[in-house]
């Protein structure tokens, strides 16, 4: 398998993990996490939706794709058979959740200082 194909496969896994753990996928969030352009993220979203058509449902209000119950059922079945790679540790590492939490803490700290 070529390096390009390996990277694409990994992006699909990252997107599926994010979808399951966050409950939805949005273009902006994926651009932040994957560091890709909006056009490329839109292409990846389309490809992932084509690969797993029953996993996502568009929500026009939030402009994001919500994960369907079918996705959770499939993942639960995969977990039971030991074929799932959708661990929480992998999600946290890929989604850079620690940076998000640090940013939230620093904003809260700034607000606290301003209110004094």
HELIX and SHEET records of a PDB file:
HELIX    1   1 UNK A    3  UNK A   22  1                                  20    
HELIX    2   2 UNK A   27  UNK A   34  1                                   8    
HELIX    3   3 UNK A   38  UNK A   51  1                                  14    
HELIX    4   4 UNK A   69  UNK A   81  1                                  13    
HELIX    5   5 UNK A   88  UNK A   94  1                                   7    
HELIX    6   6 UNK A   97  UNK A  115  1                                  19    
SHEET    1   A 3 UNK A  24  UNK A  25  0                                        
SHEET    2   A 3 UNK A  64  UNK A  67 -1                                        
SHEET    3   A 3 UNK A  56  UNK A  59 -1                                        
END                                                                             
